[in-house]
Amino acid sequence: MLTPIKTLAVCLGLASHSVALLRATENSTHLTLANDRFSVALARSNGHIVDATLDGQDLLGPVSGNTGKGPYLDCSCIPSGFWTPGGTANLQLLNGTDSTGTPWAGIIMSDTYKPTNQTLSQYFFLRGEETGLHAFSRVTYFNATTPYLRSLGELRTLFRPNTDLWTHFSTSRDNHTPAPLAATFSNALTVQDATSYLGNTPSDPYVSQYSDYFTKYSLAESWRTHDVHGQYSDGSHSNDGSTFGAWLVHNTVETYYGGPLHADLVVDGIVYNYMVSGHFGAPMPNITHGFDRTFGPQFYYFNRGGPETSLAELRADAAQYADPEWNAEFYDSIAEYIPNFVPGSRRTTFEGKVNLPKGAKKPIIVLSENKQDFQLNVFDTKSLQYWAEIDKSGGFRIPRIVEGTYRVTIYADEIFGWFIQDNVKISRSSKQNTFTWREESAGTELWRIGIPDKSSGEYLHGYAPDTSKPLQPEQYRIYWGNYDYPAEFPSGVNFHVGQSDIAKDLNYIHWAFFPSQGNHLLDEPYYNNTNNWTITFDLTRRQLQHAKTATFTVQIAGTKTANGNTKWTPSDSQYANLPWTLDVNNGAYESTWVIPYYRSGSCGVRSAVACQNIEHHFDFPVAMLRQGGNQFVLSLPFNASSVETALLPDALYVQYDALRLEVK
């Protein structure tokens, strides 16, 4: 059974009943799973959950189109685009008892898109006294006549209520907001795709507390430390004044893609479980003949508190289940019903120690697809991923790893580069592992700009809070056009090492030009001193003597090329691959790095500071530097742009993680 945490919320009604009657029933119209507190009903007519109640409170509201439903499954996966399965589904009701003696019941929905023979399956399980659903999703494609269909553009489950019950969004422990009122959008201005200006309704609770702009991308989260997200009801519209929570718990992450640097949408009136998307430049797997992958488990959890129970308390109650070892016995007991899910008999714990470079902060170890960057780990349909924070002694532990051969990647704040080791075999007979990471070095460091942390959050409009609103969201979350780049950098970016301030004098986005498209505050594009950034610095004779080679390292946290979010096929655009040029001391040395198309993605314009990370080293003779003043110019092509079919900025850009100059 669920172990309640000791909070006020528990005292006011989250504790489980000591005895529960689990029911799994079906009739001509519905399949129902229920215990003493929680119930869901799935309609045969559409294969979707259309009723969900907790302690007598309706959580969904009436069905209207695809609202008043969920969780339900959909995808961008058929030749014409999106498909919501269920209308022609095969439905199966299951029940049993797990190895702990706890009863469970389940529903399997499986529907085939016959023109291409694609099948989507959704598995929901209710266990004992729990007030939530364990969810798995499966995608298969068997069609030898069309061996390549398309990419799996999106795969997600959605809890999509149609009720005034839900009053707040919660994306993480530190980011939450009242939901905008529906009436506010009637007075809204669309400023770019999926982004609205709501400032014309200053009394709206979202506007008064969080931002004048609403976009679902403000409410996205990175997967690294993500545990739970969802919606909160403050009781103002519940039956008896009770508070409620609807949560998606990341109890496992092994079947997602992109590793701990991946970010995705989590809540915006819908509680999402995005298993696949191209958001923020994320890779998407190709749907090819034989594709067969099961995603999950994740846990849709619903809880209730008293009238004074806070969002934070209900969220904390949900967060306790974000543990891959929680309910392991139950998952092993139902493994026979979940194709591709690996039971505990073929899993083990991966633990050991990392000898870290001096100064490493927030180190993390990642297991992922062998011989592949974990940011691009979509090539093997069986690929899995895991990660863990490394403690102060260098120790780490990752439980319930599927036995196999993996790539190990380690990175940390304040340290340039990565530690990468392939062909790491993990099995039940494996001993503890020890890794020694030596920071990459090209000699003596003369200076660095920024913090190597895989993000551009330390720069202007990054992680700094927006103090204009009481909830003070991080500035990067707010619509990019809110920031007046021409006024902030009237002479362009001119940064002097050792004097300038990265939080004020470097923007979080390096634009090829500052766009007016998608910017309701700018009438025409701004080009002056935009595509060239100037870095100046002084060097002494002692720093240069005896050195022969200089190395300038550029670490980038996000790039938008003219390829957009298209991953595996370069477009015919001039800037599908984006040239980035370094000029040293007015032409003494110049070199261009071409950032490849597959690293492209909407990043800063979608309220993000950490997307596809990539780095490059420029090596050149030290003779190109000089005693006294020096100058680097970092350049994107003037007016480099893309063709946008939606209302989005057409300017190309990069976002810097960190820069460093060394000599040897």
C-alpha positions as CSV (number, residue, x, y, z in Angstrom):
1,M,0.0,0.0,0.0
2,L,1.0,3.6,-0.3
3,T,3.0,5.0,2.6
4,P,1.6,8.4,3.5
5,I,4.1,11.1,4.3
6,K,3.7,13.0,7.5
7,T,2.3,16.3,6.5
8,L,-0.7,18.4,7.3
9,A,-2.3,17.1,4.1
10,V,-2.1,13.6,5.3
11,C,-3.8,14.5,8.6
12,L,-6.6,16.1,6.7
13,G,-7.5,13.2,4.5
14,L,-4.6,11.6,2.5
15,A,-4.2,8.6,4.6
16,S,-5.3,5.3,3.0
17,H,-8.2,3.3,4.3
18,S,-7.1,0.2,6.1
19,V,-9.5,-2.1,4.1
20,A,-10.3,-1.6,0.4
21,L,-12.6,-3.4,-1.9
22,L,-11.1,-3.4,-5.4
23,R,-13.6,-3.8,-8.2
24,A,-13.0,-4.4,-11.9
25,T,-16.3,-4.5,-13.8
26,E,-17.6,-4.1,-17.4
27,N,-20.9,-3.7,-19.1
28,S,-22.1,-2.9,-22.6
29,T,-20.8,0.7,-22.4
30,H,-18.0,1.0,-19.9
31,L,-15.1,-0.8,-18.2
32,T,-14.6,0.4,-14.6
33,L,-11.7,0.1,-12.1
34,A,-12.6,1.2,-8.5
35,N,-11.6,0.9,-4.9
36,D,-13.2,2.5,-1.8
37,R,-11.9,6.0,-2.7
38,F,-11.0,6.2,-6.3
39,S,-12.6,5.1,-9.5
40,V,-12.3,5.5,-13.3
41,A,-14.6,4.4,-16.1
42,L,-13.4,3.9,-19.7
43,A,-16.0,4.2,-22.5
44,R,-16.2,1.5,-25.0
45,S,-17.3,4.0,-27.6
46,N,-14.0,5.8,-27.7
47,G,-11.5,3.8,-25.6
48,H,-10.9,6.7,-23.3
49,I,-11.4,7.3,-19.6
50,V,-14.4,9.6,-19.3
51,D,-15.1,9.4,-15.6
52,A,-12.6,9.8,-12.7
53,T,-13.7,10.4,-9.1
54,L,-11.9,10.7,-5.8
55,D,-13.9,10.5,-2.6
56,G,-17.0,11.4,-4.5
57,Q,-15.5,14.4,-6.3
58,D,-15.7,14.5,-10.1
59,L,-12.1,15.2,-11.4
60,L,-12.9,15.4,-15.1
61,G,-16.2,17.2,-15.7
62,P,-18.4,16.5,-18.7
63,V,-17.0,15.1,-22.0
64,S,-16.7,17.7,-24.7
65,G,-14.7,16.7,-27.7
66,N,-11.4,15.5,-26.2
67,T,-11.9,17.4,-22.9
68,G,-13.4,15.9,-19.9
69,K,-11.2,12.8,-20.6
70,G,-8.1,11.1,-19.4
71,P,-5.6,10.0,-19.0
72,Y,-5.8,9.0,-22.7
73,L,-3.2,8.4,-25.4
74,D,-2.5,10.2,-28.7
75,C,0.4,10.5,-31.1
76,S,1.8,12.4,-34.1
77,C,2.6,9.2,-35.9
78,I,0.3,8.6,-39.0
79,P,1.0,9.9,-42.5
80,S,-1.5,12.8,-42.1
81,G,-0.3,13.8,-38.6
82,F,-2.0,13.2,-35.2
83,W,-4.1,10.2,-34.3
84,T,-6.1,9.6,-31.1
85,P,-6.7,5.8,-30.9
86,G,-9.6,4.2,-29.1
87,G,-12.6,4.4,-31.5
88,T,-12.0,0.9,-32.9
89,A,-10.0,-0.5,-30.0
90,N,-9.9,-3.9,-28.5
91,L,-10.5,-3.6,-24.8
92,Q,-9.5,-6.1,-22.1
93,L,-10.2,-6.2,-18.4
94,L,-7.6,-7.8,-16.1
95,N,-7.3,-8.5,-12.4
96,G,-5.0,-10.4,-10.1
97,T,-2.9,-10.3,-6.9
98,D,0.7,-9.3,-6.8
99,S,3.5,-11.0,-4.9
100,T,2.8,-8.9,-1.8
101,G,-0.8,-10.2,-1.6
102,T,-2.2,-6.9,-2.8
103,P,-5.1,-7.1,-5.4
104,W,-4.9,-5.2,-8.6
105,A,-7.0,-4.6,-11.7
106,G,-6.2,-3.3,-15.2
107,I,-7.5,-2.2,-18.5
108,I,-5.7,-2.7,-21.9
109,M,-6.8,-0.5,-24.8
110,S,-5.3,-1.5,-28.1
111,D,-6.2,0.1,-31.4
112,T,-4.7,-0.3,-34.9
113,Y,-4.6,2.3,-37.6
114,K,-5.3,-0.1,-40.5
115,P,-4.0,1.9,-43.5
116,T,-0.5,1.5,-42.2
117,N,-0.8,-1.3,-39.6
118,Q,0.3,0.9,-36.7
119,T,-0.9,-0.1,-33.2
120,L,-1.1,2.0,-30.1
121,S,-1.8,0.3,-26.8
122,Q,-2.5,1.8,-23.4
123,Y,-2.3,-0.1,-20.1
124,F,-3.8,1.2,-16.9
125,F,-3.6,-0.5,-13.6
126,L,-5.2,0.2,-10.2
127,R,-3.5,-1.4,-7.2
128,G,-5.1,-2.0,-3.8
129,E,-6.0,1.2,-2.0
130,E,-3.9,3.5,-4.2
131,T,-5.6,6.5,-5.7
132,G,-3.9,6.6,-9.0
133,L,-3.2,4.7,-12.2
134,H,0.0,3.0,-13.3
135,A,0.4,3.7,-17.0
136,F,2.3,2.0,-19.8
137,S,2.1,2.9,-23.5
138,R,3.2,0.8,-26.5
139,V,3.8,1.6,-30.1
140,T,4.2,-1.0,-32.8
141,Y,4.6,-0.8,-36.6
142,F,4.8,-3.9,-38.8
143,N,4.6,-3.1,-42.5
144,A,7.3,-4.6,-44.8
145,T,5.8,-2.9,-47.9
146,T,6.6,0.5,-46.3
147,P,9.7,-0.1,-44.2
148,Y,10.1,3.6,-43.3
149,L,6.9,5.4,-42.4
150,R,7.8,8.7,-40.7
151,S,9.2,9.9,-37.4
152,L,7.3,9.4,-34.2
153,G,6.7,13.1,-33.7
154,E,4.8,13.0,-30.5
155,L,3.6,10.3,-28.1
156,R,1.8,11.5,-24.9
157,T,-0.9,10.7,-22.5
158,L,-3.2,13.5,-21.4
159,F,-5.3,14.1,-18.3
160,R,-7.6,16.7,-19.8
161,P,-10.4,17.9,-17.5
162,N,-13.3,20.1,-18.4
163,T,-14.2,21.6,-15.1
164,D,-13.5,24.7,-12.9
165,L,-12.3,22.4,-10.2
166,W,-8.6,22.9,-11.0
167,T,-7.2,26.3,-10.1
168,H,-3.4,26.1,-10.2
169,F,-0.5,24.6,-12.2
170,S,2.6,23.1,-10.6
171,T,5.6,22.2,-12.8
172,S,8.2,21.7,-10.1
173,R,8.8,22.5,-6.5
174,D,9.7,26.1,-7.3
175,N,7.5,26.9,-10.3
176,H,3.7,27.1,-9.9
177,T,1.0,29.6,-10.8
178,P,-2.7,30.2,-10.7
179,A,-4.3,29.1,-14.0
180,P,-5.5,31.9,-16.2
181,L,-9.2,32.4,-16.2
182,A,-11.0,31.2,-19.4
183,A,-12.5,34.6,-19.9
184,T,-9.1,36.2,-20.0
185,F,-8.3,34.7,-23.3
186,S,-11.2,36.5,-25.0
187,N,-9.2,39.7,-24.4
188,A,-5.8,38.2,-25.3
189,L,-3.4,39.1,-28.1
190,T,-1.6,36.3,-29.9
191,V,2.1,37.4,-30.1
192,Q,3.6,34.2,-31.5
193,D,2.6,30.6,-32.0
194,A,1.2,29.2,-28.7
195,T,1.9,32.5,-26.9
196,S,-0.6,35.1,-25.8
197,Y,-0.4,38.5,-24.2
198,L,-2.8,38.6,-21.3
199,G,-1.7,41.9,-19.8
200,N,-5.0,43.6,-20.9
201,T,-6.6,41.7,-18.0
202,P,-4.4,42.7,-15.1
203,S,-6.8,41.4,-12.5
204,D,-6.5,37.8,-13.8
205,P,-4.7,35.8,-11.1
206,Y,-2.1,34.4,-13.5
207,V,-1.3,37.9,-14.8
208,S,-1.2,39.5,-11.4
209,Q,1.1,36.8,-9.9
210,Y,3.1,35.2,-12.7
211,S,3.4,36.9,-16.1
212,D,1.6,39.1,-18.6
213,Y,2.3,36.4,-21.2
214,F,1.0,32.9,-21.3
215,T,2.7,30.1,-23.1
216,K,2.8,26.4,-22.3
217,Y,6.5,26.6,-22.8
218,S,6.9,28.7,-19.6
219,L,5.6,25.6,-17.9
220,A,8.1,23.1,-19.2
221,E,10.7,21.3,-17.1
222,S,14.0,19.6,-17.5
223,W,14.0,15.9,-16.7
224,R,17.2,15.8,-14.6
225,T,15.7,16.3,-11.2
226,H,12.0,16.3,-12.2
227,D,9.8,14.2,-9.9
228,V,6.2,15.3,-10.3
229,H,4.0,17.9,-12.0
230,G,0.3,18.5,-12.2
231,Q,-2.7,20.6,-11.2
232,Y,-4.1,21.7,-7.9
233,S,-7.6,22.6,-6.8
234,D,-7.7,25.2,-4.0
235,G,-11.2,24.0,-3.0
236,S,-13.1,27.0,-4.3
237,H,-15.0,24.8,-6.7
238,S,-15.0,21.4,-5.0
239,N,-18.0,19.8,-3.4
240,D,-17.1,20.4,0.2
241,G,-14.2,22.8,0.1
242,S,-11.6,20.1,0.0
243,T,-8.3,20.6,-2.0
244,F,-7.3,18.2,-4.7
245,G,-4.2,17.3,-6.7
246,A,-3.9,15.6,-10.1
247,W,-0.3,14.6,-10.7
248,L,2.0,12.8,-13.1
249,V,4.8,11.1,-11.2
250,H,8.2,10.3,-12.8
251,N,8.8,7.1,-10.9
252,T,10.8,5.8,-13.8
253,V,12.7,7.5,-16.6
254,E,14.2,4.6,-18.4
255,T,12.0,4.7,-21.5
256,Y,12.1,8.4,-22.2
257,Y,14.7,9.8,-24.6
258,G,17.3,12.5,-24.3
259,G,18.7,11.8,-20.9
260,P,18.7,14.3,-18.0
261,L,19.2,17.3,-20.4
262,H,15.8,16.6,-22.0
263,A,13.0,19.0,-21.3
264,D,9.3,18.9,-22.2
265,L,5.9,20.3,-21.6
266,V,4.3,19.2,-18.4
267,V,1.0,21.1,-17.6
268,D,-1.1,23.9,-19.1
269,G,-4.6,22.8,-18.1
270,I,-3.7,19.4,-19.3
271,V,-1.5,17.1,-17.2
272,Y,0.9,15.6,-19.8
273,N,3.1,12.6,-19.9
274,Y,5.2,13.4,-23.0
275,M,7.0,10.2,-23.8
276,V,8.3,11.5,-27.2
277,S,8.4,15.0,-28.7
278,G,10.6,17.3,-30.8
279,H,10.3,20.1,-28.3
280,F,13.6,22.1,-27.6
281,G,15.4,20.2,-30.4
282,A,14.8,16.7,-28.9
283,P,15.4,13.8,-31.3
284,M,12.4,11.6,-32.4
285,P,12.7,8.0,-33.4
286,N,11.9,6.9,-36.9
287,I,8.9,4.5,-37.3
288,T,10.3,1.6,-39.3
289,H,9.1,-1.9,-40.0
290,G,9.5,-3.9,-36.7
291,F,9.3,-0.9,-34.4
292,D,8.0,-2.1,-31.1
293,R,8.6,-0.1,-27.9
294,T,6.8,0.1,-24.6
295,F,7.0,3.3,-22.5
296,G,6.6,3.5,-18.7
297,P,5.7,2.9,-16.1
298,Q,4.6,6.3,-14.9
299,F,1.9,7.0,-12.2
300,Y,-1.1,9.3,-12.5
301,Y,-1.8,10.1,-8.9
302,F,-4.8,11.9,-7.4
303,N,-4.9,13.2,-3.8
304,R,-7.1,15.2,-1.5
305,G,-6.6,17.5,1.4
306,G,-8.5,19.7,3.7
307,P,-9.6,23.3,2.9
308,E,-6.3,24.7,4.2
309,T,-4.0,22.1,2.6
310,S,-1.5,23.9,0.3
311,L,-0.4,23.1,-3.2
312,A,3.1,22.4,-1.8
313,E,1.8,19.8,0.6
314,L,-0.2,17.9,-2.0
315,R,2.7,18.0,-4.3
316,A,5.1,16.7,-1.7
317,D,2.7,13.8,-1.1
318,A,2.9,12.9,-4.8
319,A,6.6,13.4,-5.0
320,Q,7.4,10.6,-2.5
321,Y,6.5,8.1,-5.2
322,A,9.1,9.3,-7.7
323,D,11.3,6.4,-6.9
324,P,12.1,3.5,-9.3
325,E,12.2,1.1,-6.4
326,W,8.6,2.0,-5.3
327,N,6.1,-0.8,-6.2
328,A,8.8,-2.9,-7.8
329,E,7.1,-6.1,-6.6
330,F,3.9,-5.0,-8.2
331,Y,5.5,-4.2,-11.6
332,D,7.2,-7.6,-11.6
333,S,3.9,-9.2,-10.9
334,I,2.2,-7.6,-14.0
335,A,5.2,-7.9,-16.3
336,E,3.7,-10.8,-18.2
337,Y,0.9,-8.5,-19.4
338,I,3.2,-5.7,-20.5
339,P,5.2,-6.5,-23.7
340,N,8.8,-5.4,-23.6
341,F,8.8,-4.6,-19.9
342,V,11.7,-6.3,-18.2
343,P,11.0,-7.9,-14.7
344,G,13.3,-7.6,-11.7
345,S,14.9,-11.0,-12.5
346,R,16.8,-9.3,-15.3
347,R,17.6,-6.1,-13.4
348,T,20.3,-5.1,-11.1
349,T,21.8,-2.1,-9.2
350,F,24.6,-0.1,-10.7
351,E,26.8,1.5,-8.1
352,G,30.3,2.6,-7.6
353,K,32.5,5.7,-7.3
354,V,33.7,8.5,-9.5
355,N,37.0,10.2,-8.9
356,L,36.0,13.7,-10.0
357,P,38.0,16.7,-11.2
358,K,38.8,19.3,-8.6
359,G,36.0,21.9,-8.4
360,A,33.2,19.7,-9.9
361,K,29.8,20.7,-8.6
362,K,26.5,18.9,-9.0
363,P,28.1,15.9,-10.8
364,I,25.8,13.4,-12.5
365,I,26.3,10.0,-14.0
366,V,24.2,8.8,-17.0
367,L,23.7,5.3,-18.5
368,S,22.4,5.3,-22.0
369,E,22.5,3.7,-25.5
370,N,26.0,2.4,-26.2
371,K,28.2,4.4,-28.5
372,Q,25.6,7.2,-28.8
373,D,25.3,10.7,-27.3
374,F,22.5,10.4,-24.8
375,Q,21.0,13.5,-26.2
376,L,20.4,11.5,-29.4
377,N,19.5,8.1,-28.0
378,V,16.7,7.2,-30.3
379,F,18.3,4.9,-32.8
380,D,17.9,1.6,-31.0
381,T,14.2,0.9,-30.2
382,K,15.3,-1.1,-27.1
383,S,17.5,1.7,-25.8
384,L,17.1,2.6,-22.1
385,Q,18.5,5.4,-19.9
386,Y,19.2,6.0,-16.3
387,W,21.0,8.6,-14.2
388,A,21.9,9.5,-10.6
389,E,23.4,12.4,-8.8
390,I,26.9,11.7,-7.5
391,D,27.4,12.4,-3.9
392,K,30.2,14.4,-2.2
393,S,32.3,11.3,-1.8
394,G,32.0,10.4,-5.5
395,G,29.5,7.6,-4.8
396,F,26.5,6.8,-6.9
397,R,23.7,4.2,-7.0
398,I,21.2,3.5,-9.7
399,P,18.7,0.7,-8.9
400,R,16.7,-1.5,-11.2
401,I,18.9,-1.3,-14.2
402,V,18.1,-3.7,-17.1
403,E,21.2,-5.8,-17.7
404,G,23.0,-4.9,-20.8
405,T,25.8,-2.8,-22.4
406,Y,25.7,0.9,-22.0
407,R,27.6,4.2,-22.5
408,V,28.5,5.9,-19.3
409,T,28.6,9.8,-19.4
410,I,29.6,12.0,-16.5
411,Y,29.4,15.8,-16.4
412,A,29.4,18.5,-13.7
413,D,28.9,22.2,-13.2
414,E,32.2,24.2,-13.4
415,I,33.9,21.5,-15.5
416,F,34.4,21.7,-19.3
417,G,33.7,18.7,-21.3
418,W,32.3,15.2,-20.5
419,F,33.6,11.9,-19.3
420,I,32.5,9.2,-21.8
421,Q,33.1,5.5,-21.6
422,D,31.4,2.9,-24.0
423,N,30.9,-0.8,-23.7
424,V,30.2,-0.8,-19.9
425,K,28.6,-4.1,-19.2
426,I,26.1,-4.3,-16.4
427,S,24.8,-7.5,-15.0
428,R,23.9,-9.1,-11.7
429,S,27.5,-10.5,-11.5
430,S,29.1,-7.1,-12.0
431,K,31.2,-5.7,-9.3
432,Q,31.2,-2.1,-8.2
433,N,32.5,0.3,-10.8
434,T,35.1,3.0,-10.4
435,F,35.6,5.8,-13.0
436,T,38.3,8.4,-13.0
437,W,37.4,11.7,-14.8
438,R,40.1,14.1,-15.7
439,E,38.9,17.4,-17.0
440,E,39.8,18.1,-20.6
441,S,42.6,20.6,-20.8
442,A,44.5,22.2,-23.7
443,G,47.1,23.9,-21.4
444,T,47.0,26.8,-19.0
445,E,43.6,28.5,-18.7
446,L,43.8,32.2,-19.3
447,W,40.2,33.0,-18.8
448,R,36.7,31.6,-18.9
449,I,33.3,33.2,-19.5
450,G,30.2,31.7,-18.0
451,I,29.6,28.6,-16.0
452,P,30.0,25.3,-17.8
453,D,26.7,23.8,-16.7
454,K,25.0,22.9,-20.0
455,S,22.8,26.0,-19.9
456,S,22.8,29.7,-20.7
457,G,21.0,30.5,-17.5
458,E,23.7,32.5,-15.9
459,Y,23.4,35.3,-18.6
460,L,21.0,38.2,-18.8
461,H,17.4,37.0,-18.8
462,G,18.3,33.5,-17.8
463,Y,17.8,32.1,-14.3
464,A,17.5,35.5,-12.6
465,P,13.9,35.9,-11.2
466,D,11.4,38.2,-12.7
467,T,10.9,40.5,-9.7
468,S,8.0,42.4,-11.4
469,K,5.6,39.6,-10.3
470,P,5.0,38.1,-6.8
471,L,5.8,34.5,-7.8
472,Q,9.0,35.7,-9.5
473,P,9.4,33.0,-12.2
474,E,12.8,32.7,-13.8
475,Q,13.2,35.3,-16.6
476,Y,14.0,32.7,-19.3
477,R,10.5,31.3,-18.8
478,I,8.9,34.5,-20.0
479,Y,8.2,35.2,-23.7
480,W,11.5,36.4,-25.3
481,G,9.9,39.5,-26.9
482,N,9.3,40.9,-23.5
483,Y,13.0,41.9,-23.4
484,D,14.1,45.0,-25.3
485,Y,17.4,43.8,-26.8
486,P,18.0,47.0,-28.8
487,A,17.7,49.1,-25.7
488,E,19.8,46.8,-23.6
489,F,22.6,46.5,-26.1
490,P,22.5,49.7,-28.2
491,S,26.1,49.3,-29.2
492,G,25.9,45.5,-29.4
493,V,27.5,43.1,-27.1
494,N,31.0,44.2,-25.9
495,F,32.3,42.2,-23.1
496,H,35.7,42.8,-21.4
497,V,37.1,39.8,-19.5
498,G,37.6,40.6,-15.9
499,Q,35.5,43.7,-15.9
500,S,32.1,43.0,-17.5
501,D,29.3,41.1,-15.7
502,I,28.0,37.9,-17.4
503,A,24.6,38.5,-15.7
504,K,24.3,42.0,-17.3
505,D,26.6,42.3,-20.3
506,L,26.0,39.0,-22.1
507,N,22.5,38.2,-23.4
508,Y,21.1,34.6,-23.0
509,I,20.6,34.5,-26.7
510,H,23.1,35.5,-29.5
511,W,20.8,36.5,-32.3
512,A,21.8,36.7,-36.0
513,F,19.4,39.7,-35.9
514,F,16.7,40.7,-33.4
515,P,13.4,39.6,-35.1
516,S,10.1,41.4,-35.4
517,Q,8.3,38.3,-36.6
518,G,6.7,36.9,-33.5
519,N,7.5,40.1,-31.6
520,H,4.5,42.3,-31.1
521,L,6.6,45.0,-29.6
522,L,8.9,45.5,-32.6
523,D,7.7,46.8,-36.0
524,E,10.8,45.8,-38.0
525,P,13.8,43.6,-37.5
526,Y,16.8,45.1,-35.6
527,Y,20.2,44.4,-37.3
528,N,22.6,46.9,-35.7
529,N,25.6,45.3,-34.0
530,T,23.6,42.1,-33.4
531,N,25.2,39.2,-35.2
532,N,28.8,40.1,-34.0
533,W,29.7,39.8,-30.4
534,T,33.0,41.4,-29.3
535,I,35.1,39.9,-26.5
536,T,38.1,41.9,-25.4
537,F,40.8,40.9,-22.9
538,D,44.3,41.8,-21.8
539,L,47.3,39.5,-21.7
540,T,50.7,39.8,-20.1
541,R,54.0,38.9,-21.6
542,R,54.3,36.2,-19.0
543,Q,51.1,34.6,-20.0
544,L,52.2,34.3,-23.6
545,Q,55.9,33.4,-23.2
546,H,56.9,29.8,-24.2
547,A,53.4,29.0,-25.4
548,K,52.9,27.9,-29.0
549,T,49.2,26.9,-29.3
550,A,46.1,28.7,-28.2
551,T,42.8,26.8,-27.8
552,F,39.5,28.6,-27.6
553,T,36.6,26.4,-26.5
554,V,33.0,27.2,-27.2
555,Q,30.3,25.2,-25.4
556,I,26.8,25.8,-26.7
557,A,23.6,25.0,-24.8
558,G,21.2,25.6,-27.7
559,T,21.1,26.4,-31.4
560,K,18.5,27.3,-33.9
561,T,19.5,26.7,-37.5
562,A,17.3,27.0,-40.6
563,N,16.6,23.2,-40.2
564,G,14.2,24.0,-37.3
565,N,13.2,20.9,-35.3
566,T,13.7,18.5,-38.2
567,K,16.3,16.1,-37.0
568,W,17.5,13.6,-39.5
569,T,17.0,15.3,-42.9
570,P,18.8,18.5,-43.7
571,S,16.7,21.1,-45.6
572,D,18.0,22.8,-48.7
573,S,18.2,26.1,-46.8
574,Q,21.5,28.0,-46.9
575,Y,21.7,27.8,-43.1
576,A,20.4,24.3,-42.4
577,N,23.9,23.9,-41.0
578,L,24.8,27.2,-39.2
579,P,28.2,28.8,-39.7
580,W,29.7,30.3,-36.5
581,T,32.9,32.3,-37.0
582,L,35.8,33.3,-34.7
583,D,37.9,36.3,-35.6
584,V,41.0,36.9,-33.6
585,N,42.5,40.4,-33.5
586,N,41.0,41.8,-36.7
587,G,41.8,38.9,-39.0
588,A,45.1,37.6,-37.5
589,Y,43.2,34.3,-37.3
590,E,39.8,33.4,-38.6
591,S,38.0,30.1,-38.6
592,T,34.4,29.0,-39.1
593,W,32.7,26.1,-37.3
594,V,29.6,24.7,-39.0
595,I,27.0,23.7,-36.4
596,P,25.2,20.6,-37.8
597,Y,21.6,20.7,-38.6
598,Y,20.7,17.8,-36.3
599,R,21.6,20.0,-33.2
600,S,18.9,22.6,-34.2
601,G,15.8,23.2,-32.2
602,S,13.6,26.0,-30.9
603,C,15.2,26.9,-27.5
604,G,15.2,30.5,-26.3
605,V,12.1,31.4,-28.2
606,R,10.4,28.5,-26.5
607,S,11.4,29.7,-23.0
608,A,14.4,27.5,-22.6
609,V,18.1,27.9,-21.7
610,A,19.3,24.2,-22.0
611,C,18.6,22.3,-25.2
612,Q,21.0,20.4,-27.5
613,N,24.5,20.8,-26.1
614,I,27.5,20.8,-28.5
615,E,31.1,22.1,-28.3
616,H,34.0,23.0,-30.5
617,H,37.7,23.8,-30.0
618,F,39.6,26.4,-32.1
619,D,43.3,25.8,-32.2
620,F,45.6,28.5,-33.5
621,P,49.1,29.8,-33.1
622,V,49.8,31.8,-29.9
623,A,51.5,34.4,-32.2
624,M,48.0,35.5,-33.2
625,L,47.6,36.9,-29.6
626,R,49.5,39.8,-28.3
627,Q,50.7,41.4,-25.1
628,G,48.2,44.0,-24.0
629,G,44.7,44.3,-25.6
630,N,43.2,41.5,-27.6
631,Q,39.9,41.1,-29.4
632,F,37.7,38.1,-30.3
633,V,34.6,38.6,-32.5
634,L,32.1,35.8,-32.4
635,S,29.9,36.0,-35.5
636,L,26.7,34.5,-36.9
637,P,25.9,35.3,-40.6
638,F,24.3,38.7,-41.0
639,N,20.5,38.3,-41.4
640,A,20.6,34.5,-41.1
641,S,17.0,33.4,-41.1
642,S,14.7,30.5,-41.6
643,V,11.3,30.1,-43.3
644,E,8.7,29.7,-40.6
645,T,5.2,28.3,-41.4
646,A,3.9,29.4,-38.0
647,L,4.1,32.7,-36.2
648,L,7.6,32.3,-34.9
649,P,10.8,34.3,-35.0
650,D,12.7,33.8,-38.2
651,A,16.1,34.8,-36.8
652,L,18.7,32.1,-36.2
653,Y,20.6,32.1,-32.9
654,V,22.9,30.3,-30.5
655,Q,22.9,30.2,-26.7
656,Y,26.2,29.9,-25.0
657,D,27.0,27.5,-22.1
658,A,30.6,28.7,-21.5
659,L,33.7,30.0,-23.3
660,R,37.4,29.4,-22.4
661,L,40.8,30.4,-23.7
662,E,43.9,28.2,-22.9
663,V,47.5,28.3,-24.1
664,K,50.2,25.6,-24.3
